[in-house]
Amino acid sequence: MNSKPTWHAQWQQQISDGGLLLLRLWLGQEFLYAAGQKLSGDWAPPDWFLQLDFPVWHQWLGPQLNWSAAGLAEWVLGLALLAGLYTRWAASGLLYITWVAAYTVHFDLGWAGWRAIETADGLGFKVPLMMALMLLILWGHGGGRWTLNTLYAHATHRP
């Protein structure tokens, strides 16, 4: 029996790995952009952020620490996604950040934010929902073959 994968299976694997790479690159740069917004300047949250109703376990941190921690986590985990470094862990952390953002900011816009990405009041929850679905794919499938983790595994593999 021939154990070599067929060209069809190889092609499907390439498409799958390419899709996971594109998801990682897209989401990674989106979270790096969000981090840049938070960490630029003096790391001070904007006025609208000071009035938010955070989940109970975040309330004791206060707005300044919530803002800075979210920005720093988005930066670190966004870089991890870009590089394909511990993709499932990075996706898990970013899923949590996305959930907190949707809970505190985006859901208040209700269905108005569903049909239009941006409303007069700000960003609806369509974008966080799409990002969460993409992060769930990365959490379930991992980063694919084109990652730093895979490169490291191949470099340290000893026959």
C-alpha positions, 0 to 999 in steps of 0.5 A, spaced: 500 500 500 502 506 498 502 511 504 503 517 500 498 522 501 494 523 494 495 530 490 488 531 492 489 531 500 495 535 499 492 540 496 486 540 501 492 541 506 495 547 503 488 550 502 487 549 510 493 551 512 493 557 507 486 559 510 489 559 517 495 563 516 490 568 513 486 568 519 492 569 523 494 575 519 488 578 519 486 578 526 493 579 529 494 585 525 487 587 527 489 586 535 495 590 534 491 596 531 487 596 537 493 595 542 496 601 538 490 605 540 490 603 547 497 604 548 499 610 544 500 616 548 500 616 555 496 609 556 490 613 559 483 611 557 478 616 553 472 619 557 467 614 554 471 608 557 471 611 564 463 610 564 463 603 562 460 597 566 465 592 566 464 585 568 464 584 576 471 581 576 474 587 572 470 592 576 476 592 582 481 593 577 478 600 575 478 603 568 486 605 567 488 598 569 483 595 564 485 599 559 492 598 559 491 591 561 487 590 554 492 594 550 498 590 552 494 583 552 492 585 545 499 587 543 502 580 546 497 576 543 496 579 537 503 578 535 503 571 537 497 570 532 501 573 527 507 569 528 503 562 529 506 562 536 501 558 541 496 560 537 490 556 541 492 560 547 493 566 544 486 565 541 483 563 547 486 570 551 483 574 545 476 571 545 476 573 552 478 580 551 473 580 545 467 578 550 469 583 555 469 588 549 462 586 547 459 586 554 462 592 556 461 597 549 458 593 543 452 590 546 449 596 548 448 598 541 443 593 540 441 591 533 443 597 531 450 595 531 448 588 527 446 591 521 451 596 520 458 596 523 458 603 525 453 607 528 452 614 530 454 612 537 460 607 535 461 600 533 456 595 534 457 588 536 458 585 528 465 586 528 466 583 535 462 577 533 465 576 527 472 576 530 470 571 535 468 566 530 474 567 527 478 566 533 474 560 535 476 557 528 483 558 530 482 555 537 479 549 534 484 548 529 490 551 531 495 555 527 496 551 521 503 548 518 506 555 517 507 557 524 513 559 528 511 553 533 511 548 527 518 551 524 521 550 531 518 543 531 522 541 525 528 545 527 529 541 533 526 534 530 532 529 531 531 522 527 
